């Protein structure tokens, strides 16, 4: 009995230490970004930095306005979610509730493979197929645009949404569905009016994961978005917050380097606010 309690105490202590290490890393990253990013914002000016419309970090008279990056990240994430969430959600419902065993097995393998593909491969395929396709379809000079980035991001978030949503739908007790069918509801009505509401928290978590993946992606969108610091337009070449840091950090110095850390700080705060907002909405719905 004493040995069992000692073992439980040791395991509890290990888990506590690991949890504290995780929290410590988050705090360390936060402190580092604040220390590295605040000086440039103060020197440039918060208004000029956050709401300036021109980024010319290597010009003779440099300008450091990141409003185009902020709006591009917002529009790109919203567009990816608008495309990817319905497709991923409906695919999860079909695979969990309607698909046969063979189809589900093949589809799950495909989704797992899709999740394991490196970002650079998504970007390469987008450059070869998607960008020329958009250029020809809409008869525009260059297909590298915000639209291409939205589509690539939508494809990249599908595995997270499908797998987590399927897990949540599979966990719904079969008694719920049997009771609905016994009352005369059709299978489709049962799945969408009983199973989906019962799995709402898991599906919402899948959406949160998708949002995080879309906001944080850099390499793939850099390859298909044109990587130009323009105000966002559907067929304009654009630059995201992530790609702004990734594309210039290797040769930056002085105020330019500090400004890139400031962009990283803005992105970090942006992600924290979105997570807090989504978690708050989910908590309120759960209470209701």
N, C-alpha and C positions, 0 to 999 in steps of 0.2 A: 504493500500500500504506500509506504513512504517512498519507495523507488519510483512508483507511478507518479506520485505528486512531484517528486524532483524532476522527472522527465518532462512532465507537463510544464513545470516552472521554467525549465531550460528552453523548451520549444516556445513558450510564451515570450521569454526574453529575447530569443532570436528574431521572432516576428516583430517585436517592438523595435529592436535595433534596426532591422531592415526598413521598417516604416519610417523611423526617424531619419535614416540615411536618405530615403526618397524625398522626404520633406526638406531635408537639408540641401539636397541638390537643387530643388526648386527655389529655395531662398537664396542660394548662392548665385544661381543664374539671374534671379531678379535683381539682387544687389549689384552684380557686375554690369548688367544692362543699364541700370539707373546711373551708376557712377560713370559709365562710358558714354551714355547717350545724352544726359542732361546738359553738359557743357556746350555742345554744339547748338542745342535748341536755344539756350540762353544767348549765345553769341550771335546766332542768325536772327533770333526773335521768334517767339512761338507763333505769332500771326503769320509772319513771312514763311516760316518753315511748314506749318500745317496747311495753310490756305494759299500759298504761292502756287501759281500755275505753270511755272517754268523751272525745269531742272537742267542746269548746264554746269556741272561740277568741274569740267575741265576747260571752261572758257576763260578768256583773259580776265573778264569780270564775272566770276562764278555766281550762279544763282542756285538756291537750294529749296525750291518749292516742291512739296511732295503730294499736293492735292490730286494730281493725275494718278499717282500710284495708289492712293487711298481709294479713290472712286473706282479705279480699274479692279482692285482686289474685291471691292464690294460687289460690283456688277458681275465680275467673273464667277465669284462664289455663288451668288444668287442664281445666275444662269445655269451653272452646273447642277445646283440643287433642283432647280425647276425641271431640268431634263432627266437627271439621274434618279431622283427620289421616286417619281411615279413608275419608271421602268423597273427599278430595283424592288420596290414594294410589290408591284403586281407579279413580278417574276417569283418573289418569295412566296406569295400566296399560292401561285400555281404549283410551284415545286413542292410546297409543304402539304397542300390539301388536294390537289387535282391530278398531279402527274403520276404516271405509273412508276414502278420501282426502277426499271431500266432507264427510263428518261431522267428520273431524279438522280440516279447514280452518275450518269454521263454528265448531266448539267452541274452537279456538285464538283466533279473533277475539273470541268471547264472553269467554274468560278474560282476554284482554288488555284488553278494555273494562272488565271487572270490576275489574282492577287499577288502572285509571285513574280510577275513580269517587272523588270526594273523600269524606273521612270524614263531613263534615256531611250529605252525601246519604244515606249509610247510616243515620245517626242519624235523619234526617227520615223516611225510609221506615219505620224501626223504630217511630218514634212514631206514625205514621199507621196502620200495618198490624199490626205485631207486638205492640205493647203492648196495644191493644184486643183482639186475638185471644187473648192469654194471659189477659186479664181475663175474657173470656167463657168460654173453654174450661175454666178452673179455678175459675170463680166466686169470684174474689177482688176486694177493693175496688179495687186498683190493679195494673195489669199491668206498670208500670215496676219492674223487679226484676232480681235477679242472673241469673235464667234468660234474660231478654230480652238482657242484656249478653252472656251466653255465646253465644247464637245469633248475634247480630250479629258478635261477634268471630270465630266459627267461619266465617262467610261471608267476612269480610274477609281471613282468612289463606289461603283456598282458592287464589287466584291464585298466590301464592308457592310453595305446596306442589305444585300441579299443574305449573307451568311448569318448576321445577327438577327435579322427579321425572321428567318427560317427557324433559328433556334428558339426564339420567343413563341412562334406559332406552334411549333412542335410541343412546347411545354404546356399548352392550354389543355386542361383536363378533358378527356373524351366525353365525360358525362355532360359537359355543357352543350356540346354539339348534338349528342343523342337526345337531350331534352328538347332542344330547338327543333330537331327533325320530327320528334314525336308530336310536337304541337302543330305540325303541318308546314313548317318553313322548308323551302327548297335548299339543296346543298349550298348553292351560291349565296343565298340570303343568310344562311347559317354562318358561312365563313366570314362574310363581310360585316354582319351585324352582331355576331357573338364572338367568334374566334379573334378577329382583329381588335375589337375593343378590349378583350381580355389580355391581349398581348401588346397593348398600347405602349406601356413603359419600355419594353424591349425594342419596339419599332422606333420609338422616339430616341432611344440610345443609339440605334443604328444611324439615324439622321445626324445626331451630334457627331458621331465618328466620321460621317461623310463630310460634314462641314469642316471639321478639323483637318481632314486630308486635303480638301479643296483649298483651304486658306494657306496651308503650309507647303504646298507643292511649288517647286522652283524650276527644276531642270526641264521637265516636259513642256511647261508653258513658255519657258524661255525660247524653246526651239520652234514653237508654232505661233507665237504672238507677235513676232516682229521685233520685240525688245526695243521699242522707241518710246520716249517719254512724251506721249501725246495725251491730250484729254480723251477719255474713253469714248469710242464709237464702235458700233457693232462690226464694221468693216475697216476699222482703223488699226494700224499697228500700235501696240500698247506695251506698257511695262508694269508688272505687278510689284508690290512691296518686296516680295521674296526675290524676284529676279533682279531688282535694283541692287540689292545687297550682293547677290551671287555674281553678278556680271562686273562689278567695279571693285570689289574688295581686294582682289589680287594686286592691283596697281595703285591703290589709293594711298594717300598720305595727308598728314596735316588735318585741316578742317574737313576736307572731303571724307577722310576715314572716320572722323568723329561723327559726321552727318550720317554715314552708313550705319553706325551703331545706334544713332537716334532713330533711324528707320526701323531697325530691329526692335528697339524699345516700343515704338508705336505699334508694330505688328504684334508684339507680345501682349501689350495692353488690349489691343483690338480682340485678340483671341480670348483673353480672360473675360472681357465684357460679354462676348457672344456666349461663352460657356455659362457664365453666371446668369445671363438672360434666359437661355434655353433651360437651364436647371430650375430657375425660378418658375417658369411657365409650367414645366413638368410637375413640379411640386404642388402648385396650385391646382392643376388638373387632378393630381392624385388625391388631394384633400377633398375635392368635390366628389 
